[in-house]
Amino acid sequence: MRQPEAATMYGIVRGVQKDGVNVWRGIPFASPPVGERRFGAPLPPESWQGVRDASAFGPVSHQPPDRKGTRFPEEPPVYDEDCLYLNVWAPSEAESLPVMVWIHGGTFLTGAGSQPLFDGTALALDGNVIVVSVNYRLGPFGFLHLSPLGGTFTSNAGLLDQIAALEWVRDNIAGFGGDPGRVTVFGESAGSISIAALLASPKARGLIAGAIMQSGPSQALSPGHGWGITQALLAELGLAPEDAGKLRTLPAETIATAAGAVMQRLTGGAPALFFQPVIDPLTLPEEPVHAAAKGAAQGIPVLIGTNLHEGDYFFREGAPLPEMGQSLRALEQTLGLPDLSGLAAHYPATREGQAGILTDVFFWRGAVAFAESLLEHGPVWMYRFDWVVEAHSLLSRAVHTAEIPYVFGNLSHLRRLGLAISPAMKSLSDTMRSAWTAFAHSGNPDTARLQWPQYSLADRATLIFDEASSVMKDPQPDKRRLLFSLKEAGI
């Protein structure tokens, strides 16, 4: 069988055909960010002669090891700074199809587009779309606030990697059967936070036709907070700011170890985001929620939502529980807020209380605030994922990441968690996958089996994904009003 080939601006790539889908893996969308290019903006890839093999995934960004095998359950990947690769899934004979670009999550510290959970086969085949997954630089390599150092140092390098991948899609996806004018970005957690930043960044203008944000609000560090983290890392490495050029020659493992030590010292192990987008004049000049309110995403339809029990993923039964004050400080550092103590009185000082604060303040309130900022400038749809599996140690709650297998149609992942796949699970996956791909095709998630009204301040219509999915108007209104009335907390 002749394997599929596609022409790019840089050369021809040969993929593989599997299960009725053409797949190209490990395509470079930028030059390796190594040596003097470490901590710099991505540059275009070099061209090649002949046909490049694209049957295997490329290396992934340096990150903490996957000791439990949750990200790569079968075979660990190669970890390398040379990590700027993307992957394409396309139905056979694809022509001018909408494109869905997946930006993975992982608290900006872990993950890759090549994780088996993100395999695009079912989504591409059932939804008749092109699926693209991308890598980007993570942790200190992607999200140190370094532009104050001048020269070729940049801030938000990981965000610039995502923009470079979208530019590659614009310039090359037609050769794979995609329509560069119909590109929907979708992502979860850090991937969704990235999408908020992309919608706000002038450098991403014109690259996005639609956006799907799963469990990740608009979020960015202030320049002062970002610079403080950079200074803490330099100090951990024994470097003064004037010695920062040595960052380009230190072993990557040394930098990663120092970053982990700084995070542990400042958070005590409580959930926090120390490496994330930062407000920066050249790459992200304004907080995404404020930029969106001013029309930065004008005319771009957005689908946004959260899971009912997001925080239970981070505060698990039986795991060590940080003290409440420690958790609040970590959340304050993540959100760049001065004081959340006024909020603690509304939650018990238990595991459930700490999980609830994280769910409500970071995830749900952040999603509602971003949705509201968009309403005057384009259509918005809101969802909440409520599906649970009774008696399961983790999925008896609708935790962070729980919706991903259903969106991609990769329910086999749940078997590795000890679950049997039920007809109800398949039905839920069909419902979500159909809505996501309908949105990619038309900018509207309505399907023959699912009518999904737009979100508005009048009724706050929210699609609840559960065994019987339905629309709920203004879910938990008292809690929503509480969260938005906590002015004393500065939020």
VEXKEDREN-474546 format. One line per field, with one value per residue (C-alpha): x, y, z; residue number from 1. Coordinates in nm, 3 decimals, decimal comma, padded with zeros to 5 digits. Example, Ala and Ser with C-alpha at 12.3 -4.5 7.8 and 13.67 -1.06 7.14 Angstrom:
BEGIN
east = [01,230_01,367]
north = [-00,450_-00,106]
up = [00,780_00,714]
num = [1_2]
END
This chain:
BEGIN
east = [00,000_00,132_00,165_00,014_00,238_00,181_00,375_00,471_00,664_00,972_00,950_00,741_00,635_00,526_00,290_00,096_-00,260_-00,440_-00,808_-00,920_-00,722_-00,398_-00,160_00,157_00,363_00,661_00,647_00,876_00,696_00,996_01,370_01,504_01,510_01,853_02,184_02,165_01,798_01,704_01,464_01,423_01,124_01,077_01,226_01,095_01,216_01,486_01,382_01,480_01,542_01,351_01,073_01,083_00,952_00,661_00,557_00,688_00,619_00,891_01,054_00,854_00,950_01,152_00,916_00,893_00,903_00,577_00,642_00,280_00,248_-00,062_00,057_00,244_00,115_00,285_00,619_00,790_00,878_01,211_01,240_01,443_01,463_01,427_01,053_00,868_00,678_00,314_00,095_-00,188_-00,485_-00,690_-00,969_-00,870_-00,946_-00,984_-01,038_-01,091_-01,206_-01,223_-00,917_-00,911_-00,580_-00,539_-00,329_-00,259_-00,275_-00,056_-00,018_00,235_00,476_00,384_00,220_00,260_00,052_00,164_-00,008_-00,222_-00,525_-00,508_-00,505_-00,715_-00,837_-01,197_-01,244_-01,115_-01,304_-01,640_-01,640_-01,489_-01,228_-00,850_-00,702_-00,364_-00,188_00,113_00,400_00,528_00,803_00,702_00,799_01,098_01,186_00,851_00,719_00,995_00,949_01,282_01,211_01,331_01,681_01,676_01,858_01,701_01,550_01,172_00,879_00,594_00,816_00,568_00,285_00,497_00,553_00,175_00,147_00,425_00,229_-00,084_00,116_00,240_-00,122_-00,224_00,058_00,061_-00,261_-00,417_-00,165_-00,321_-00,679_-00,754_-00,907_-00,671_-00,964_-01,154_-00,916_-01,066_-00,828_-00,936_-00,754_-00,790_-00,648_-00,318_-00,422_-00,742_-00,557_-00,327_-00,627_-00,744_-00,395_-00,395_-00,727_-00,571_-00,231_-00,187_00,061_-00,217_-00,461_-00,617_-00,502_-00,813_-01,169_-01,317_-01,212_-01,312_-01,190_-01,211_-01,144_-00,905_-00,995_-00,837_-00,523_-00,186_00,080_00,159_00,503_00,617_00,505_00,662_00,991_00,990_00,972_01,255_01,469_01,395_01,508_01,824_01,904_01,844_02,098_02,344_02,312_02,266_02,052_02,366_02,482_02,159_02,340_02,462_02,104_02,174_02,472_02,353_02,230_01,853_01,822_01,990_01,738_01,443_01,564_01,607_01,257_01,111_01,295_01,163_00,805_00,826_00,971_00,708_00,399_00,478_00,332_-00,010_-00,157_-00,026_00,075_00,419_00,493_00,213_00,158_00,275_00,173_00,445_00,442_00,562_00,375_00,074_00,025_-00,293_-00,470_-00,678_-01,008_-00,956_-00,842_-01,148_-01,379_-01,228_-01,294_-00,962_-01,157_-01,414_-01,633_-01,469_-01,725_-01,619_-01,736_-01,624_-01,690_-01,574_-01,624_-01,843_-01,567_-01,248_-01,060_-01,102_-00,839_-00,579_-00,702_-00,752_-00,881_-00,588_-00,325_-00,136_-00,352_-00,188_-00,298_-00,581_-00,369_-00,098_-00,349_-00,490_-00,142_-00,068_-00,396_-00,319_00,020_-00,142_-00,408_-00,182_-00,423_-00,334_-00,575_-00,831_-00,882_-01,230_-01,330_-01,221_-01,507_-01,751_-01,579_-01,488_-01,117_-01,125_-01,015_-01,361_-01,346_-01,007_-01,115_-01,432_-01,243_-01,020_-01,319_-01,523_-01,268_-01,010_-01,209_-01,579_-01,560_-01,277_-01,474_-01,787_-01,585_-01,418_-01,748_-01,903_-01,611_-01,677_-02,052_-02,056_-01,812_-01,921_-02,133_-02,054_-02,173_-02,122_-02,116_-02,058_-01,945_-02,123_-02,078_-01,949_-01,884_-02,016_-01,775_-01,464_-01,176_-01,127_-01,413_-01,690_-01,651_-01,649_-01,285_-01,042_-00,952_-01,248_-01,413_-01,113_-01,170_-01,529_-01,432_-01,171_-01,373_-01,082_-01,278_-01,017_-00,824_-01,093_-01,027_-00,678_-00,851_-01,038_-01,368_-01,592_-01,722_-02,101_-02,353_-02,414_-02,044_-02,046_-02,359_-02,206_-01,890_-02,094_-02,286_-01,977_-01,772_-02,058_-02,100_-01,728_-01,696_-02,021_-01,870_-01,556_-01,768_-02,009_-01,911_-02,221_-02,237_-02,600_-02,655_-02,960_-02,967_-02,855_-02,994_-02,755_-02,864_-02,606_-02,494_-02,628_-02,660_-03,037_-03,058_-02,696_-02,799_-02,547_-02,539_-02,497_-02,323_-02,446_-02,624_-02,913_-02,760_-02,980_-02,974_-02,983_-03,037_-02,799_-02,670_-02,590_-02,694_-02,639_-02,283_-02,216_-02,338_-02,122_-01,811_-01,865_-01,944_-01,619_-01,474_-01,280_-01,080_-00,979_-01,134]
north = [00,000_00,341_00,556_00,908_01,199_01,571_01,872_02,148_02,470_02,291_01,958_01,646_01,430_01,067_00,939_00,619_00,509_00,346_00,272_00,482_00,788_00,931_01,015_01,222_01,236_01,436_01,717_02,008_02,342_02,538_02,505_02,329_02,587_02,480_02,648_03,018_02,970_02,850_03,103_03,277_03,312_03,014_03,033_02,856_02,499_02,424_02,275_01,922_01,738_01,429_01,278_01,305_01,010_01,118_00,784_00,838_01,105_01,358_01,425_01,610_01,902_01,845_01,778_01,586_01,209_01,020_00,766_00,641_00,601_00,821_01,031_00,760_00,426_00,203_00,351_00,660_00,927_01,095_01,414_01,685_02,061_01,982_01,934_02,161_01,901_01,854_01,566_01,549_01,312_01,342_01,131_00,961_01,181_01,487_01,812_02,160_02,020_02,226_02,194_02,134_02,218_02,059_02,238_01,997_02,073_01,973_02,287_02,419_02,162_01,829_01,674_01,649_01,635_01,276_01,137_00,834_00,999_01,270_01,036_01,213_00,911_00,891_01,267_01,302_01,004_01,054_01,434_01,465_01,712_01,747_01,709_01,862_01,821_02,029_02,039_02,356_02,439_02,377_02,492_02,726_02,664_02,798_03,034_03,225_03,603_03,682_03,975_04,225_04,083_04,218_04,076_03,764_03,654_03,638_03,589_03,349_03,132_02,847_03,072_03,184_02,815_02,767_03,070_02,929_02,602_02,793_02,982_02,647_02,528_02,842_02,797_02,418_02,245_02,267_02,005_01,765_01,834_02,114_02,458_02,722_02,960_02,729_02,659_02,588_02,572_02,348_02,268_02,166_02,312_02,483_02,436_02,630_02,902_02,921_02,972_03,269_03,416_03,343_03,521_03,823_03,820_04,048_03,795_03,536_03,769_03,613_03,258_03,139_03,100_02,939_02,837_02,561_02,610_02,308_02,359_02,650_03,014_03,337_03,363_03,542_03,657_04,023_04,135_04,186_03,839_03,682_03,864_03,754_03,390_03,448_03,605_03,313_03,066_03,262_03,268_02,893_02,851_03,087_03,346_03,723_03,884_04,009_03,645_03,528_03,447_03,133_03,005_02,906_02,686_02,512_02,154_02,143_01,903_02,154_02,423_02,184_02,066_02,424_02,512_02,221_02,329_02,685_02,563_02,330_02,601_02,860_02,636_02,352_02,114_02,283_02,317_02,631_02,764_02,922_02,880_03,029_03,320_03,657_04,008_04,130_04,424_04,222_03,893_03,945_04,315_04,285_04,037_03,815_03,885_04,260_04,225_04,011_04,272_04,527_04,304_04,124_03,813_04,005_03,772_03,450_03,201_03,046_02,731_02,725_02,506_02,330_02,005_01,989_01,871_02,003_02,045_01,684_01,587_01,786_01,707_01,332_01,106_00,953_01,190_01,432_01,738_02,081_02,314_02,544_02,858_02,701_02,614_02,966_03,117_02,892_02,996_03,363_03,321_03,151_03,420_03,709_03,813_03,967_03,786_03,506_03,460_03,611_03,325_03,049_03,118_02,987_02,647_02,380_02,336_01,983_01,809_01,869_02,236_02,293_02,110_02,319_02,648_02,548_02,435_02,746_03,027_02,920_02,712_02,801_03,170_03,220_03,056_03,261_03,584_03,513_03,415_03,741_03,941_03,792_03,841_04,180_04,066_03,719_03,413_03,209_02,866_02,738_02,379_02,183_01,820_01,632_01,268_01,038_00,667_00,547_00,371_00,451_00,581_00,890_00,919_00,899_01,277_01,482_01,574_01,780_01,601_01,359_01,486_01,436_01,068_01,152_01,449_01,248_00,926_00,742_00,549_00,272_00,502_00,438_00,066_00,135_00,296_-00,026_00,065_-00,130_00,082_00,110_00,215_00,533_00,622_00,568_00,780_01,064_01,050_01,059_01,361_01,560_01,464_01,558_01,897_01,974_01,885_02,063_02,372_02,326_02,297_02,585_02,785_02,648_02,330_02,245_01,894_01,691_01,536_01,838_02,192_02,417_02,780_03,056_03,188_03,527_03,734_03,700_03,326_03,193_02,878_02,600_02,257_01,992_01,684_01,383_01,054_01,261_01,585_01,892_02,271_02,434_02,805_02,977_02,671_02,738_03,105_03,166_03,039_03,240_03,557_03,481_03,433_03,755_03,953_03,883_04,225_04,211_03,925_04,140_03,908]
up = [00,000_-00,093_00,216_00,215_00,121_00,163_00,042_00,285_00,232_00,367_00,188_00,138_00,434_00,417_00,685_00,739_00,675_00,966_01,029_00,734_00,843_00,707_00,990_00,980_01,300_01,412_01,152_01,254_01,262_01,395_01,427_01,738_02,024_02,147_02,224_02,152_02,053_02,402_02,558_02,222_01,992_01,758_01,409_01,095_01,035_00,783_00,450_00,347_00,026_-00,079_00,131_00,510_00,709_00,930_01,074_01,430_01,689_01,761_02,099_02,365_02,588_02,903_03,194_03,520_03,454_03,397_03,672_03,689_03,312_03,299_03,004_02,815_02,944_02,687_02,586_02,727_02,470_02,409_02,615_02,448_02,400_02,029_02,075_01,832_01,631_01,537_01,419_01,164_01,132_00,811_00,663_00,339_00,039_00,261_00,076_00,226_00,561_00,882_01,104_01,480_01,650_01,993_02,257_02,540_02,911_03,201_03,420_03,165_03,307_03,149_02,845_02,469_02,155_02,110_02,420_02,326_02,489_02,221_01,922_01,659_01,464_01,591_01,589_01,233_01,095_01,266_01,244_00,895_01,017_01,014_01,364_01,450_01,786_01,880_02,127_02,288_02,535_02,896_03,244_03,265_02,899_02,779_03,044_03,222_03,207_03,042_02,811_03,079_03,019_02,663_02,362_02,215_02,546_02,518_02,750_02,671_02,449_02,480_02,366_02,069_01,988_01,969_01,740_01,519_01,496_01,394_01,131_01,001_00,981_00,792_00,539_00,498_00,603_00,255_00,144_00,397_00,291_00,537_00,499_00,647_00,681_00,918_01,206_01,548_01,842_02,127_02,447_02,809_03,131_03,040_02,677_02,743_02,935_02,633_02,405_02,613_02,573_02,198_02,158_02,331_02,159_01,856_01,718_01,681_01,508_01,199_01,276_01,466_01,335_01,647_01,998_02,241_02,598_02,830_03,202_03,177_03,241_03,126_03,337_03,323_03,566_03,622_03,499_03,859_03,964_03,659_03,715_04,080_03,972_03,724_03,998_04,232_03,966_03,891_04,262_04,287_04,006_04,174_03,895_03,907_03,635_03,461_03,439_03,275_02,950_03,127_03,115_02,756_02,844_03,161_03,118_03,068_03,361_03,592_03,501_03,537_03,880_04,000_03,880_04,074_04,389_04,359_04,313_04,611_04,834_04,738_04,740_04,978_04,720_04,699_04,346_04,173_03,833_03,848_03,480_03,271_03,032_03,164_03,065_02,830_02,584_02,285_02,326_02,557_02,625_02,832_03,056_02,824_03,001_02,959_02,597_02,522_02,675_02,435_02,132_02,083_01,978_01,774_01,566_01,690_01,827_02,159_02,337_02,701_03,003_03,317_03,504_03,814_04,051_03,892_04,219_04,332_04,075_04,271_04,625_04,613_04,886_05,077_04,940_05,170_05,236_05,252_05,530_05,418_05,448_05,234_04,963_04,969_04,934_04,637_04,474_04,545_04,376_04,076_04,039_04,137_04,415_04,750_04,983_04,957_05,332_05,314_05,086_05,325_05,565_05,304_05,275_05,531_05,609_05,469_05,152_05,005_05,102_04,943_04,629_04,619_04,643_04,352_04,145_04,212_04,215_03,961_03,714_03,722_03,815_03,567_03,286_03,356_03,373_03,040_02,878_02,996_02,854_02,509_02,486_02,315_02,047_01,933_02,014_02,324_02,437_02,792_02,918_03,237_03,244_03,524_03,423_03,700_03,734_04,068_04,306_04,098_04,309_04,090_03,841_04,101_04,073_03,753_03,800_03,594_03,264_03,292_02,972_02,742_02,647_02,555_02,337_02,144_02,136_02,297_02,558_02,561_02,793_03,055_03,040_03,171_03,469_03,536_03,372_03,138_02,852_02,877_02,611_02,813_02,790_02,415_02,380_02,582_02,372_02,051_02,180_02,278_01,973_01,741_01,910_01,897_01,530_01,438_01,595_01,382_01,067_01,126_01,434_01,610_01,825_01,743_01,607_01,509_01,856_02,058_02,053_02,243_02,300_02,322_02,660_02,764_03,080_03,055_03,122_03,133_02,940_03,014_02,851_03,122_02,985_03,180_03,121_02,988_02,866_02,896_02,912_03,255_03,303_03,546_03,734_04,103_04,093_04,465_04,449_04,133_04,302_04,607_04,397_04,207_04,521_04,706_04,642_04,967_04,817_04,523_04,266]
num = [1_2_3_4_5_6_7_8_9_10_11_12_13_14_15_16_17_18_19_20_21_22_23_24_25_26_27_28_29_30_31_32_33_34_35_36_37_38_39_40_41_42_43_44_45_46_47_48_49_50_51_52_53_54_55_56_57_58_59_60_61_62_63_64_65_66_67_68_69_70_71_72_73_74_75_76_77_78_79_80_81_82_83_84_85_86_87_88_89_90_91_92_93_94_95_96_97_98_99_100_101_102_103_104_105_106_107_108_109_110_111_112_113_114_115_116_117_118_119_120_121_122_123_124_125_126_127_128_129_130_131_132_133_134_135_136_137_138_139_140_141_142_143_144_145_146_147_148_149_150_151_152_153_154_155_156_157_158_159_160_161_162_163_164_165_166_167_168_169_170_171_172_173_174_175_176_177_178_179_180_181_182_183_184_185_186_187_188_189_190_191_192_193_194_195_196_197_198_199_200_201_202_203_204_205_206_207_208_209_210_211_212_213_214_215_216_217_218_219_220_221_222_223_224_225_226_227_228_229_230_231_232_233_234_235_236_237_238_239_240_241_242_243_244_245_246_247_248_249_250_251_252_253_254_255_256_257_258_259_260_261_262_263_264_265_266_267_268_269_270_271_272_273_274_275_276_277_278_279_280_281_282_283_284_285_286_287_288_289_290_291_292_293_294_295_296_297_298_299_300_301_302_303_304_305_306_307_308_309_310_311_312_313_314_315_316_317_318_319_320_321_322_323_324_325_326_327_328_329_330_331_332_333_334_335_336_337_338_339_340_341_342_343_344_345_346_347_348_349_350_351_352_353_354_355_356_357_358_359_360_361_362_363_364_365_366_367_368_369_370_371_372_373_374_375_376_377_378_379_380_381_382_383_384_385_386_387_388_389_390_391_392_393_394_395_396_397_398_399_400_401_402_403_404_405_406_407_408_409_410_411_412_413_414_415_416_417_418_419_420_421_422_423_424_425_426_427_428_429_430_431_432_433_434_435_436_437_438_439_440_441_442_443_444_445_446_447_448_449_450_451_452_453_454_455_456_457_458_459_460_461_462_463_464_465_466_467_468_469_470_471_472_473_474_475_476_477_478_479_480_481_482_483_484_485_486_487_488_489_490_491]
END
